[in-house]
Amino acid sequence: MTTQLDGLASMPDPAMPFATADRLPQGAKAVARYGDPVWCLHPLIENPGAVRSRIHWANFPDSFREECRYLAYRLINDVLPSLFLADRTAAWRERIGAESCHQSVLHWAEMTTWLHQNRITTLRNLSENNWLEYHQFVLAKGLSRSSVRQRLTSMQRLWIFDHTGTRPLGIAEPPWNREGCDDYLPAASSTAENTTDPISPATMGPLLIWSLRMVEDFADDILNAWAEHTKMVQIPMHVGDNAAARPRLDAYLQILELMSLPIPTVQRAGKTVFAVTYMAGLTGASKSQVQHALDADPYWGKIKNTKPGPCPLPIRITGKIDNKPWTEAIDFAEAPLMMRHLGTAAFIVIAYLTGMRPGEVLGLRAGCCPDPETGRHLIHGHEFKNARDEQGNHLSRGLPRAVPWVAIPPVVTAIRILERIVPSGSLLFDTHAHQFVAHRTSAKGSLTLYALRDRVEDFADWASALAERLDRTHETVPADSAGLIGTARFRRTLAWHIARRPGGLVALAIQYGHMRTAVSAGYASRSRDGIHALLDIETARVTAETLTTLHDDLASGTGVSGPAAHRLIQAAAQAPAFVGAITTSRQAKAILGNPILTVHDNPRAFAMCVYNRDKALCRRVEDDDSPRLDRCFATCANLARTDHHANQLATQVRDLELQAESGSLPPPLADRLRGQATRLREHADHHHNHRITSQEPSA
């Protein structure tokens, strides 16, 4: 068949590698040939957590395949001429990474398929009208602004590499290359990370509880079970028929028969079969000896179907919930799954309690968190998203972080567990080490995000089943209303929970009592992560929601009291300016930087804090310029109350008095509750006696 590129002098030899030597990392293995039907991009990707991509040329219509193959070769190996970078945004680089190359080629396949369906059979002399029609095709797909931009950018690169070639096809310049992309994109929206739905507290709470239990309470049991499982699997693999083991096997089976005990079985392909490997491991016999002994006696065949039994591993269970063992035993067949869940729980703990991006978690290695001589544990890793070389090109291997992450105790524990699973110096989520099967593949790098996504869902289901079995239905993990839990939502959820729990950055110290506030504050300083931007946005959203609700309440006649009452009314008057979603750091900083708007609701104190550093009693010692809502003083000049808070005070007074008069408490404790009720009643009475409304003149 004659192709559109026949006779092109610079065409690569089909037998040569599709990637030139300068594009391959040091020590990379051989790559596919230019003429191969599939180009595997694995050797070009050094990020251990990145998806391993392939270009399948069969996905292109026949008439476009060789044209696009040549342009893809140039896309991967050549640099963009500086002429084409001069007036472009900083996002444009002279050379893009393998992952971006793969994405661009996928877009080319989509575009050429659309051309083929419209009876166009070559890129040669592709016109501007064709580009405009393609643009309408892309818009009709209803894609996000970023997805449309990615496709248009891919077409720009297609044109540039054709235009700068020795024998160009004559593809017309896309109009958005000349005029800029903005006018060709859907309406602007916020960045993907800022619009990602946080995991709901109803889901995240139980999920974190079970994850922490796995790494802190159950891990030793699971690791011991896996060690025993591995030993049992290896014993029959290294022994033949063992005459010395036959008496032990006969004695074992005799005990089962005399005591009418079930025979150990496992499920295989939907059928109940003898647990031959398990019994061989227990007795030291070979698998053939076990199978022969069971087949020789019809009794066992009958028992297998009428009384199938478990395969408890001979370990002592030490993990407990409420001083009771969390399980009676770990089954031989269950051990691989439990290891899988343990690794998943460690990922959840690290991802949620550090704010790392998922790819950064997958890039961590054993030894990344050494024990310090003094001070906090620090995690040393790599950043991948913004890793660039001196020319600004993306570095797939990432760069060492200049600022390490702060590791709080549960995170350190999770890392130590993973270090017991993988070899020294290996990736903590090494694919090979996290395959808990008899015959592991030779896969390289970390588990993929897709694999972890599925593992997280499986772990949530397992945790819910365990909660049901232990009669802890309040700790089941409900499905999240926004969809799958995934891996990317933990980072956003951390910011959401910190911002929306009373106390802002002190929230984690309150939520997990053994964590220090200073560690929580470390999250906000990780500016190189962008986590600070998420925190700002969430905190600004909370402020806007609080003031909007307050504005509506004041408009309906709700009263306020306290030293900061007038400042609270003034802040609420700004609420109409917050119409619309807060989605950017610039919007958030405009709100958080306005001293008039520093209003924090504090349900624990039945009050609001209209924060002013100079008046704050909670900040007499520390230099930090944020309120300590866990140390709110009733006499603080920043305090204000609404009618709603006064009603809550009255409800709390009634509850305390009922407890005090119940007769079930020791007299000293009952007296303490009465004293607390009296103080709260005084606060409520003071509010009712001194409340003002927004219609009253300011003092």
VENZIPE-V565481 format. One line per field, one symbol per residue. ss: DSSP state (H for helix, E for strand, C for the rest). phi: phi as a letter, one per 30 degrees, with the letter a starting at -180 (. if undefined). psi: psi as a letter, one per 30 degrees, with the letter a starting at -180 (. if undefined). A space follows every 10 residues. Layout:
BEGIN
ss->???
phi->???
psi->???
END
This chain:
BEGIN
ss->CCCCCCCCCC CCCCCCECCC HHHCCCCCCC CCECCCCEEE CHHHCCCCCC CCCEEEHHHC CHHHHHHHHH HHHHHHHCCC CHHHCCCCCC CCCCCCCHHH HHHHHHHHHH HHHHHHHCCC CCCCCCCHHH HHHHHHHHHH CCCCHHHHHH HHHHHHHHHH HHHCCCCCCC CCCCHHHHHC CHHHCCCCCC CHHHHCCCCC HHHHHHHHHH HHHHHHHHHH HHHHHHHHHH HHHHHHHCCC CCHHHHHHHH HHHHHHHHCC CCEEEEEECC EEEECHHHHH HHHCCCHHHH HHHHHHCHHH HHHHHHCEEC CECCCCCCCE ECCEECCCCC ECCCHHHHHH HHHHHHHHHH HHHHCCCHHH HHCCECCCCC CCCCCCEEEC CEECCCCECC CCCECCCCEE CCCCEEECHH HHHHHHHHHH HCCCCCECCE CCCCCCCCCC CCCCCECCHH HHHHHHHHHH HHHHHHHHHC CCHHHCCCCC CCCCCCCCHH HHHHHHHHHH CCCHHHHHHH HCCCCCHHHH HHHHCCCCCC HHHHHHHHHH HHHHHHHHHH HHHHHCCCCE ECCCHHHHHH HHCCHHHHCC CCCCHHHHHH HHCCHHHCEE EEHHHCEEEE CCCCCCCCCC CCCCCCCCHH HCCCCCCCEE EEHHHHHHHH HHHHHHHHHH CCCCCCHHHH HHHHHHHHHH HHHHHHHHHH CECCCCCCC
phi->.dcdcejddc dddeddddcd edccdeiddd cddedddbcd ceddccddcd ddcbccdddc eedceddddd ddededcccd eeedceccdd ddbdbcdddd dddddddddd dddddedcic caddiecddd ddddeddddd diddedddee dddddddedd dddcddbddi ddddddddcj dedccdedbd deddcddddd edcdeddded dddddccced dddddddded ddddeddcbc dcdddddddd dddddeddch dddebbcbhi cdbddddddd ddcidddddd ddddddceed dddedcbdbd bdddbcdcdb bhibedadac deddeedddd dddddddddd ddcciddedd ddddbejdbd dddbiddbcc bcccdcdbdd diddcddibe ddcdddcded dedddddddd ccdeidddce eddcccbdcd dcdcideddd ddeddddddd dddddddddc hbddcdcddd ddjddibddd dddedddddc dejhddeddd dbedcdeede ddddcddddi dddddddddd dddddddddd eddddcjdcb bjecdddddd ddddeedcdj dcbbdddddd dddcddcdcb dbedchaccc dbedcdddbd cdcecbdcdd bdcdcddcdb bceddddddd ddeddddddd cdiccdeddd dddddddddd dddddddddb dbbdddddd
psi->kklfgkfjeg klkfflkfkl effklkgklk llleglfkjk geffjfjfgl kjlkjjfffk keffeeeeee eeeeeefllk kfeffegllf fklfklleee eeeeeeeeee eeeeeefggk glfkgkleee eeeeeeeeef fhlleeeeee eeeeeeeeee feeglfikfg kkkkefeefl fefgllkkll leeffkklkk efeedeeeee eeeefeefee eeeeeeeeee eeeeeffgka kjeffeeeee eeeeeeeegh llkkllkjhg lklkieeeee eefglleeee eeeeffjfee eeeeffikll ikkilkkfkl khgkkflelk keffeeeeee eeeeeeeeee eegfglleee effklkgfil klelalkkkk alkeegklaf ggkkjefakk kejlkkjlee eeeeeeeeff ellkflkfhk eefgjilejk lhklalklee eeeeeeeeee eeeeeeeeeg hhffgljlkk fgakeafffe eeeeeeeeef kkfcffeeee ejfgkkeeee ffefghffff eeeeeeeeee eeeeeeeeee eeeefggkll llfgeeeeee efffeffgkl kjfleeeeee effjffgikk kifeghlkji kjeffkffhf elfkhlkiff hkkfgkfgkl lleeeeeeee eeeeeeeeee gfffkkeeee eeeeeeeeee eeeeeeeefg kllffkkk.
END
